[in-house]
Amino acid sequence: MAAASWYHRDISRVVAEELLAKAGRDGCFLVRDSESVSGAYALCLLFQRHVHTYRILPDDEGLLSVQTIQGIQAKCFRTLPDLIGAYQQPNNGLVTPLLYPVHRARQAADEDSDGEDGRGGGHTASAVLVGGAGAGTWVSAPIAGRTHISQQLHQRLQEQVHSSPASDFMGFMAEYLNHHLQLDLEALRHGHPQLRHLSTALVTACRALHRRVAWERRRWNEIDFTLAGLETLARVFDSPASPRSPAREQGLLTSDPDLELLLNKISTVNHLLSSLEKKVLKSLQETVSRHNLALPSVAAAPPPAAKPLAVQSFEVKVGKSQRAALMVDVESGTVAVTKRGSGSPEETIPQDKILQLIKYQSVQSKVRLVYDREPQRSLSRDFVFPSARKREAFCQLLQLMKIQHSNLDEPDLISVYVGTWNMGSTPPPRSLASWLTSRGLGRTQDETTACIPHDIYVIGTQENSLGDREWVEFLRASLKTLMAIDYRVVALQCLWSIKIVVLVKPEHERRISHVHTSSVKTGIANTLGNKGAVGVSFLFNGTSFGFVNCHLASGSEKTHRRNQNYSDILRSLVLGDKRLGAFDLTLRFTHLFWFGDLNYRLDMDVQDILAHITKKEFEALLAVDQLNLEREKNKVFLRFSEGDISFPPTYRYERGSRDSYMWQKFKPTGVRINVPSWCDRILWKSHPETHVVCNSYGCTDDIVTSDHSPVFATFEVGVTSQFVPKKAPGSGPEPLACIEWESIEVIVKTASRSKCYIEFHSHCLEETQRSGENTSQSWDIPGFLKLGWSAKHLPVLNPILPDLEYLGDQHLLLSIKGVESCESYGECCIAMRSMIGSMAQQFETFLFHRGEETGSMRGWMKVRVPKERRSTRERLYEWISFEEEDAEPAADTPTCPKPPLQRLRSRPRSLPESAAGYTNPAYFIFEGVP
């Protein structure tokens, strides 16, 4: 089945329809994996310019059958090719027989062995630093007592060689067993189970396979050599009783030029690569156990006392020309105003008297402070700071003051630090202070706020040669030195040299729950982990977070491959609430942060790039940045945000300096040009009407061990708590809030004419709700399907709690699904905050599915709240606002406080604003639509 050219594996519905549309003939067909039923398939068939989708379902015995029209008896088949062959005949219940298979495209060659820094796979270090930061103890050569383990395994390899052909692969494996296995064993003894030297050996050995497949497609012997070598190595680590693979007993080195044989061999290689690491790890772990090589225990040191924050002073201008100083004392909770030349404060304002802080947008360095001066009377004063950066530091300190002196049991606002760094397979410097305190180039933290500890630190690295435990302890020790806080480890997830670490303040440890981790390989044949992603998700009280650190394909010409990496990661990472597994990954979290070495380059001549960097003309370079260009085309990171880039490209520097870029790389095949680029990026996507503000985005200028500069971003994020109703339940029936729909209209990009229904998901609902089938349907413009639902066919939803304060923080996730296939045509998220009131409100939003924009939805709805449950409170982040004010709401309409204006990335230029007429499918802005 795997070799059948009409079987396209797990492509999306949208891609399948595009392939059929290009084929263009009635009877064109392909088969893909079902998105709604695991282990099932979807048969997609083109007829009269419309795509008909049939589900192929297995029964309890594994027999396959097609769900066709009623009255046609289902036929069962043992294999998918048998089924397809039968339905190539007429009168089988399909709209037309299967006539013209649409063949699966060949994968473009992927030379992602990386080695961007000229150091191969980046795992060749032969010593491991242990004992955490500053320990300074290096592991010596393995003791003689363990050398015999390597010798025994090498002897097994020699015994197996007679049944396997000699090749470069076997040479690499012999070198690993002789010289590097001992290092993996030593690292395992110290708690680092990554087997990085084995990973390096496999990457190096498989490069020859990759080059042969890419350049000499008709010479398949290298596949046989590699396959034989992998099986031999697997037998080396098998127990003596392990049977030989029956699939290879019959003929080890057949050289049949048939395509199916080639694909079967590659499939077997993939399977062996996937399982080999686990087998070696298990063997070495048993060795550690047999030889009593116990892991060392680390005594927990008492956490040091947190450093008190010093009083900070800001020079400001008051009125037209008067100078003054603002003294912010976070610990005592006061702001003192002292005029220049005066020895004592003119006025001291306690934090509980400060009512509002208003930032001027017209003057980026100006702020208005509104506070209580006398009972029933408030006063406002304007202050102008020397720079916008100083104003932001002042606002952050006041925000911190409010948080520290609030009487809330649970926080409304937390700070999140995100860092990414390609370490270039080199140990880090002794100090990471500039990186962890967001100092360097770009939008950086002011010195008055740089050492304020964040609530959560998320550190992503690529080409990290340190062991897992070693790296975590190094980070914790660095933060303890800088912040005097013993941060707790929430999660660590690794994929070869790609690592993500999540650390949290001790007081927040109890607030973290539902932690999930996942990883996806996107290296050679999506099997090797030299490229890929690692992810972590968790709940902070009632707010869901997702973090993804990735290392995408390298090379200026690999834009499409990077896009495909992103799509594979988006589809394959298993994170978040399992009940939302059918939803696009970007919709499963209140806040999703995506970062790493994305490897997108600049499409410009290298000399022109260097000239622009010298002049700090970054706008001209950002206009040719591949990531920006692909986002504008809606290829990747749909509706994500990114901070303004005001720092130079972070790759490819000369190691040991940040003065020059090493854009030439000399290889045996010639000179490779690596243009300076912003490879290292941090993006985020949040649910609508939530609070997230990026306070810094930049890179360091003093960490020079790698050819990449570390990148950082800090965020102010609003969070919710588990809501406790203030009103105790009475003896009578409780009043209910209700979510009512007047109408919903949807346009989806599809060639199908399927009837659809809507699923409604939310944490505020006891269970998933479902609408009836759409009441109207039209397909006036090819490639688009317009659907409509009236109020009668939409369910009234009753949240589990009727309180306004609770409902204002909730969101609804909607999924449009086909009645026949039960597959999603798109998903979206609607914030309930703006929908609360007695009058129906209009909403408009885009639909997403598997990282693609598939349509849009709009309609009318309202969230009705009982009068006695309309009380609410101001969030800590809502007392800072901007100079523009919203229109006053109607007197009889209960309102939820609106979130402050956010700094979001503007709509890409290729996505014009929505047209006024909803009947125009161009309202949904798809490429190629008139």
VENMOTA-V827527 format. One record per run of one state. SS is the DSSP state (H for helix, E for strand, - for the rest). FROM is the first residue (numbers start at 1). LEN is the number of residues. If there is no record, write none. Layout:
# VENMOTA-V827527
ss=SS from=FROM len=LEN
ss=SS from=FROM len=LEN
This chain:
# VENMOTA-V827527
ss=- from=1 len=6
ss=E from=7 len=1
ss=- from=8 len=5
ss=H from=13 len=11
ss=- from=24 len=4
ss=E from=28 len=6
ss=- from=34 len=7
ss=E from=41 len=7
ss=- from=48 len=2
ss=E from=50 len=9
ss=- from=59 len=5
ss=E from=64 len=3
ss=- from=67 len=10
ss=E from=77 len=1
ss=- from=78 len=2
ss=H from=80 len=7
ss=- from=87 len=13
ss=E from=100 len=2
ss=- from=102 len=27
ss=E from=129 len=2
ss=- from=131 len=6
ss=E from=137 len=2
ss=- from=139 len=5
ss=H from=144 len=18
ss=- from=162 len=6
ss=H from=168 len=22
ss=- from=190 len=6
ss=H from=196 len=20
ss=- from=216 len=5
ss=H from=221 len=16
ss=- from=237 len=9
ss=H from=246 len=4
ss=- from=250 len=9
ss=H from=259 len=32
ss=- from=291 len=21
ss=E from=312 len=7
ss=- from=319 len=3
ss=E from=322 len=8
ss=- from=330 len=4
ss=E from=334 len=6
ss=- from=340 len=7
ss=E from=347 len=4
ss=H from=351 len=3
ss=E from=354 len=6
ss=- from=360 len=6
ss=E from=366 len=9
ss=- from=375 len=2
ss=E from=377 len=9
ss=- from=386 len=2
ss=H from=388 len=18
ss=- from=406 len=7
ss=E from=413 len=10
ss=- from=423 len=10
ss=H from=433 len=4
ss=- from=437 len=4
ss=E from=441 len=3
ss=- from=444 len=12
ss=E from=456 len=7
ss=- from=463 len=5
ss=H from=468 len=16
ss=- from=484 len=4
ss=E from=488 len=8
ss=- from=496 len=2
ss=E from=498 len=7
ss=- from=505 len=1
ss=H from=506 len=6
ss=E from=512 len=10
ss=- from=522 len=2
ss=H from=524 len=3
ss=- from=527 len=5
ss=E from=532 len=9
ss=- from=541 len=2
ss=E from=543 len=9
ss=- from=552 len=7
ss=H from=559 len=14
ss=- from=573 len=5
ss=H from=578 len=3
ss=- from=581 len=4
ss=H from=585 len=3
ss=- from=588 len=3
ss=E from=591 len=7
ss=- from=598 len=4
ss=E from=602 len=1
ss=- from=603 len=3
ss=H from=606 len=9
ss=- from=615 len=3
ss=H from=618 len=5
ss=- from=623 len=2
ss=E from=625 len=1
ss=H from=626 len=7
ss=- from=633 len=8
ss=E from=641 len=2
ss=- from=643 len=8
ss=E from=651 len=1
ss=- from=652 len=1
ss=E from=653 len=1
ss=- from=654 len=7
ss=E from=661 len=1
ss=- from=662 len=2
ss=E from=664 len=4
ss=- from=668 len=2
ss=E from=670 len=4
ss=- from=674 len=3
ss=E from=677 len=1
ss=- from=678 len=2
ss=E from=680 len=7
ss=- from=687 len=5
ss=E from=692 len=8
ss=- from=700 len=8
ss=E from=708 len=1
ss=- from=709 len=2
ss=E from=711 len=8
ss=- from=719 len=19
ss=E from=738 len=12
ss=- from=750 len=6
ss=E from=756 len=6
ss=- from=762 len=7
ss=E from=769 len=2
ss=- from=771 len=5
ss=E from=776 len=3
ss=- from=779 len=5
ss=E from=784 len=7
ss=H from=791 len=3
ss=- from=794 len=3
ss=E from=797 len=1
ss=- from=798 len=6
ss=H from=804 len=4
ss=- from=808 len=3
ss=E from=811 len=8
ss=- from=819 len=5
ss=E from=824 len=8
ss=- from=832 len=1
ss=H from=833 len=3
ss=E from=836 len=1
ss=- from=837 len=4
ss=E from=841 len=9
ss=- from=850 len=2
ss=E from=852 len=13
ss=- from=865 len=2
ss=H from=867 len=3
ss=- from=870 len=6
ss=H from=876 len=4
ss=E from=880 len=3
ss=- from=883 len=38
ss=H from=921 len=4
ss=- from=925 len=6
